[in-house]
Amino acid sequence: MNQTSNSEHFLVSISPIGSFVYGIILSLLSILTLLGNSLVCLAIWRFRNLRNLTNYLVCSLACADLLVPLLRVIYVVISVFAGEWLFGETWCGISSMCGVLLCGASILHLCVITIERLVAIKWPLSYNIMVTRNRIVISLVYIWIQSIILALFPLLGLVKHRFNPVLAECALYWQDQATFAILITAFYFLVPVTIMLVAYAIIFKEVRRNSRRISAIHYGGAQNDSNRFTREKKAVKTLAVVVGVFFLMWMPYFVTTPLRAFQGDSSVPDAVLRIAITLAYGNSCCNFVIYSLMNSQLRNAFCRIIKRCCGQSRLQLDSTRAVELSTIGKTKNTGK
């Protein structure tokens, strides 16, 4: 495990105002990520009608995103406000590996969900044959195993980690690690973007073809085709948002990473580094918005959960007041 001197555990190049803003933004992202992804997991666990193969993937993605603030961002926030790393060398290494693990798991989930949606739209009649429970389980196992293997590279001596005083986090030390930087960029950005773009192009072409076919149909039985076409258009919009948000959120990080590996950290301005890592963490919050709030069933489940929680709180408050009034009444009667 890479050792660092105590002097390297203090933040540098961050003004008090910049440090405050950086910490507040990361804190807000952490809260939104925790609340949003917790709602996803709770809804799928609570409502039986949501337990389908697609939502199992979404739930696993939510679990990965849920761990980002718990195992990564919260320690960055504390370090920002404290001005130094307070959690020791051991947790520095663990936190660094968790960053690679959760980053990889989140991105690979997006790829698998995109492929699953492609099959549902391109080959709807064969969907139940092509997408089975066993294949979903195998996909999830592959996602987590590949992410774990890449995360364990520092233990094999293939790459080092250190506390980054500019970002206030423990992360992989990219300088002189060009091979690993290219590997990470290829596996976690170039390949996923390619898969998503190809899948989106095929789906878009399929929806256009169905649009022309449905426009030419004027029979009474065209209603089912029209309903299916409406669902396909929603899927196209969702995937367009997925590809766009993924590209915008992760591109700065995966552009700056090779630069840092080949030319050192000084080749990228500190402010750009902090913006890149903030956007990368923000993707965990965006995944909840894309896959959940754009899904009517999950939206309804969230509303029911929130209403039930608010209703229980109000019921408990009313009960407490009733008990207090009853006690006051008995006291008065006793006094008489």
N, C-alpha and C positions, 0 to 999 in steps of 0.2 A: 504494500500500500504506500502510495506516495506521501512523503513527509514534507511539511512546509514549516517555515519558521514562524514564530509568534508574530513578528512584525508584518507578515503577509496576511494576517487575519483581520486587519483593519481596512476600512473602506478608504478609497482614494478617489479623487477627481469627481466627487459628488458634492455639490453645494448643499447647504442646509435646506434651501427651498426645493432644489431638485430631489434631494433625498426624501423630503416630506411628500412631494407629489408622487414619486415613484412608489413609496410605501402605501399611500392611500389608494392608488390605482390597483396595485396588486391585492390589497385587502378587499376592495370591492369585488374584484374578479373572483377571489376565493370564496366570498360569501355567496355570490350568485351561482358559482359552480357547485358549491355544496348543496344549496337549496334546490337548484334545478335538477341535478342528477339524482339527489335523494328522492325527489318526487317521482322521477321516472321509475326507479327501482321499487318504490312503495306502491305505485299504481299497478305495475305488472304483477307484483306479488299479491296485491289485494283483490284485483278484478280478474276473474277467470277468463273472460272474453278477450283479454289482452294477451293471453299466453299462447302466442303463435310463434312460428319459427323466425319471422322477421323481428318481432319484438324481443326474442331471446338475444339476437345479435345487438339490438339497441340497448338492452339491459346490460349486456356485457361491456359495451362501449361506455355506458353510463358509469359502471363500476370503475373502469380504468380512469375516466375523467374525474370521478369522485376522489380517487386517491391522489390526484395531482396536487390539490391544495393541502391535503393531509400529510403527504410525505415529502413535498417539495416547497410549495409557495409559502406556507406558514413560517418556515425557517428563514426564508429569504426576507420576509416582512420583518421578523424579529431582528435579523441582522442589520437591515436598513435602519431601523429606529435605534438600535443599540450601537451602531457604528462599527461592529466587529462580529466575528463568528464566535458563538458562545457554546457550541455543541460538541466540540472535540474532534480529533482526527478520525476516530472510528465512524461517527455518524456522518462526517464529511464524505467519507468514501461510500457509505451506504446511500446517502442522499444523492450523490452523483450517479450511482448505478440505478437508483429508482427513477431518475430523470430520463435516462436512456430507455429503461423498461417501459415506463408509462407513455413516453412519446411514441415509441414503436408500436405499442399495443393500440393506442388510440388511432394512429394512422392506418394500421393494417385492418382494424375494424371497419373503417370507412371504405376500404377497398372491397372487403367481403360483402358489405351491405350493398354497394354499388353493383357488384356482380349478381347478387341475389335479385335485385330489382330488375336487372337486365333480363334475367331468365323469366321472371314473372310477366314481363311485357312482350318479349320477343317470342317466347315459347309457352304461352299460358296453358295450353292443353297438356304439355309435358312437365309442368311445374312440379306436381306432386311426385313425379318419378325422378326428376333431376335434383330437386331440393328436398332432402329427407332429414329426419331428426339426426340420424347417424352422421351424415355429411356436415350438418351444422356443428355438431359436437367436434368432429375431426377438424373443422376449420378453426373453431375456437381454441382447441388444444394447440394447433399449429401456430396461431397468432401469439399465444402466450409463451410457447416454448422458444420460438424464434426471437421474441423480444427479450426473454431471459438470457438466451445465449449471447446476444450482442451486449447486453448489460453486464455480463460477467467478464468481458474482455479485459478490464483493468486488473482483475485478479490473476489473469494469465500473463500479465506483464506486457500485453500488446499495446496498451495505451495507459497514460497516467491521468490522475485527476488532481485537482487543487482547488483551493478557495480563490474565487475570482473577485478581487477587491472592487472591480468596476460594477459588477452585476450583483454583488452581495450574496453569491451562492457558490456552492461547491459543484463543480462541473468538470467535464473532461478537458484536459489540457491539449488544445489542438495543435500548438506549435510543434513542428517536426513530426506531426502525425498525419501526413498528407494521405497515406493509403487508407487509414481508418476513416478519415473525414470524407473521402470519396466514396467509400463503402456505405457509410451512413447516409450520405446524400443520395446515392443511387437507390438504396433499399427503401428509404423513408420519404423520398420526395419525387425523384425522377420516375421510378417505376409506378408508384401510386398515382401520380398525375397522369401518366400515360394510360393506365388502366381506366381511370375515371373519364378521361377525354374520349377514349375509344368507345367505352360503354355509353356515354352520353350521345355520341354521334350515331351509334346504332339505334338507340332508343328514339332519338329525334327523327331519324329516317323512318322508323317503324310507325311512329305517331303520325307523321305526314302522310304516309301511305294509307293508314286507316282513316285519316281525315277525308281523303279523296274518295275512298270506298264508301264511307258512311254518307257523304254528300250526295252520292249517286243512288242511294237506296231510299225508296219512298214507301216501303211496305210497313204494315203494322208491327212486324216483328223486329223492326230496327231499333226498338227502345233498348234492348239489352246491349246491342253494339254501341249505342250512344252512351249508355252508362259506363261501359268499359272504356270508351274513348275519353270520357271525362276523367276517369281515374288515371288513365295514361298521361293526360295533359298535366295533371297534378304531379305525377311522378317526374315528368320532364322538368317542371318548374323547381321541384325539390332538388333534383340532381344538379340543375344549373346553379342553384344556390350553394349546394355542397361543393362543387368544383370551384366556383368562384371564391367562396370563403376560405376553403382549404388553401388555394393558391395564394390569396392575399395574406393570410395569417402566417403561413410557413415559409413563403418565398424569402422574406428578409433574413430569416435565421439560416436557411440552407444556402443562401448566397454569401453571407458573411462567414460561415463556418469554413469553407475551403480557402477563403482569403486569409483567415487567421491561421490556418494550417500551413499555408505556403509562405506567407509574409509576416506572420506574427500578429499579436493582438493590436499593436500600434497602427496597423494598416487600416483599421476600422475605427472611426470616431466613437468615443464612449457613449454619447447620446444615441447613436445608431444602434449600438449593441443593446442598450437598455430597451429601446423601442422594439427591436427584433425579438427579444426574449419575452417582452410583455405581450406582444401579439401571439407568440407561440403558446403561452399560457392561456391567453384569451380564447384560443380555439376550443379548449375544453368546455368553456361556457357556451360557445356558439353551437357546438354539437347538440346540446340540449335544446336550444331554440329551433334548430333546423329539423331534427328528427322527432321532436315532441310537439312543439307548439304548432307545427304545420300538419300534424296528424290529429284529425277531429276526435278520434276515439280517446287518444291520450289527453287531449285538451279537456274533454268531458270528465275523464277520470280525475284530472287535477282539480277541476272545479268541485267535484263531489268530495274529494279529500279535504280541500280547503274549507268548504262549507261545513263539513262534519266537524272539523277541528274548531272552527269558529262557533258552531252550534254547541259543542260540548263545553267550551270555555264560558259561553254565555249561560248555559244551564248550570254549571258549577257556581258561577257568580250569583245567579238568581237563588240557588239553593243556600248559598252562604248568607245572603241577605235575609232569606226567609228564616233561617236558624237564628240570626241575630235579632230579628224582629220578635220571634217567638220568645227568645230569652228575655228581651226587654219587657214583653207583655207579662211574662210570669213574674218577673221582678216587681213590676208595679202591683200585680195582684197580691203578691206576698206582703208588699209594703202596706197595703190596705188592711 
